[in-house]
Amino acid sequence: MTTDKISTLLSDVSIEGDIVEKDTIIIDAKINGDVKSEKVETHQNSNIKGNIKSKFVSLGGKITGNVNSDQISIKKTADVDGVLNQKTLSIEEGATLKIKTQTYK
């Protein structure tokens, strides 16, 4: 049985540069660069200045950049400024958004 690997970046981490993860990455850190992974989950303390490309994205922190994903879920703690390109989009009430969005098939 194969298990997906999960990488976690906690709130005391700050990264300058792009991140590429094959499986899942959980981010509660400050990142100045692009993130590419199978699944990306950002938490309340995260602050990303860059683009995210993934099959599944759950946004819970601050992001300034574009998100390209099959499925985007925006939590109420999220602060998103950018362009979203997705198949499905869900947004919880209370999220701060300054976005353009485009749905593809």
N, C-alpha and C positions, 0 to 999 in steps of 0.2 A: 504494500500500500504506500503510495507516495503522498507526502504531506507538503503543502506549500510552505515556503520559507517566509517568515515575517520579519522585516527590519523595522526597528523603532528608533526614532530620533526624538529625544526628550527636550524639554523647554530650555535647558541650559546649553544646548548645542547651537552653533552658528556656522553656516556653511556658505562659502563663496565659490560658486561653480555648479555645474550640472550634476544631477543624480540620475543614475540608471539602475533600476532594480528589476530583476526578472519576475519576481512573484508579487508580494504585497509589501507596501511601505506605509507605516503610520508616522505622521509628522506632527510634532508639537514644538517645532524648532523654528529658528529664523533661517531662511534660505534665500540667497540672491543668485538665482540660476534656474534652469529648467528641470522639471521632474518627469521621468518616463518610467512607467511600471505597469504591470498587469492590473493592479488595484492600488489606488492611492486614497488614504484616509487622513484628513487634516483635523486637528483638534483646536480648541479655543485659543491656545497661546501661540499657535503657528502664525508666521508672517512670511509669505512667499512672494518674492518679486521675480516673476518668471512665468513660463508657460507650463501647463501640465498636459501630458498625453498618456492616456490609459484606457482600458476597457471599462473600468468602473471607478468613479470618483465620488467620495463623500467629503464635502467641504464644511468645516466647522470653525475655521479661523479666518485670518485676513489673507487675501490673495489679490495681487495686482498683476494681471496677465491673462492670457487666453487659456481656455480649457477645451480640449478635444477628447471626447469620450463617448462610448456607446450609451452609458448611463451616468447621469449626474444627479446627485442628491445634495441639496443645500440645506444645512441645519440652521436653526434659529440664531445660533451664535456666529454665523458666518458674516464676513464683510467682503464682498466680491466686486472687483472693478475690472471688467474686461469683456471679451467676446466668448460666448459659450457655443460650442458646436457639438450636438449630441443626437442620439436616437430618442432617448427618453429623459425628461427633466422633472424633478420634484423639488418643491421649495417649501420649507416650514415657515409659518407666520413668525415675523420678527426679524428675519434676516435683512441685512443692509446690502442693497444691490445697486450697482451702477453698471448695467450690462446690456449687451446686444446678444441675441440668441438666434441660432439657426438649427432647425431639426432636419436630419437626413434620414433616409431609409436604409 
